[in-house]
Amino acid sequence: MPMHEDGPSALQTGTKPILPVTGKDLFVRRKGRDLLNVPDITIGGRGTTVLVGPNGAGKSLLLNVLAGLKTPDRGKVLWNGVAPSRPRYCRFGMVLQSAVLLRRTALANVEYALRAVGHDRREAMARAHRALDGAGLTKLAMASARVLSGGERQRLALARALAAGPDVLFLDEPTSSLDPASVLTIEAMVKAASDGGMRIVLIAHDLAQARRVSDEIMLMHNGRIVETAPTDRFFDAPESAEAAAFIAGKILIS
């Protein structure tokens, strides 16, 4: 079941949607190296885009710039035609490689996030319970987040992000170093959210996972977007030499 079908929060209702997220002339340079050089990018519509590419390609940096968490040296990011603003963060979700959780119960972690985006206590509690159920964490609702396993913590972080029903969710390698069962659960949660209309952008190093969960693949190399294509076309008929080499498991040379 899609985990954001409960409807918008009070804060979301009072703010403008953030899709499409667009970036123009995004450029970041450090110590003589171009870390990001993206002339144009648009995240809109429906589905799941998976960013792939070698370490240091600029994937995480691009997500942080689009999220308004990092400022590029040049260029601008717009959320539905307007610069990112703090009040509109209620319509945006992000989950990192390592879950950042509060020192309280699993249930309280989700409830706190929901209260922060405008839900009253009763609605927040109801949503939090549904979110934990969707993540397979109902039996751990009253457990401290500090005692959860790595997979449970990551599922909790994702459940918390999904419960608020953001317009777009950015995931930075959410299954890195997790056991296979946790990986499959997180992939199922992502697919349910995408099927329910939430826009997903996910960074992955596992090409098998990228193929399983994506509608679109975006390959980055040396801070640039080298190729963007529907999933089947990207894997079956890559148009660039870099994509063909990356799929074949070859190291991309700068």
Secondary structure, 3 states (H helix, E strand, C coil): CCCCCCCCCHHHHCCCCCCCEEEEEEEEEECCEEEEEEEEEEECCCCEEEEECCCCCCHHHHHHHHCCCCCCCEEEEEECCECCCHHHHHHEEEECCCCCCCCCEHHHHHHHHHHHCCCCHHHHHHHHHHHHHHCCCHHHCCCEHHHCCHHHHHHHHHHHHHHCCCCEEEEECCCCCCCHHHHHHHHHHHHHHHHCCCEEEEECCCHHHHHHHCCEEEEEECCEEEEEEEHHHHHHCCCCHHHHHHHCCCCCCC
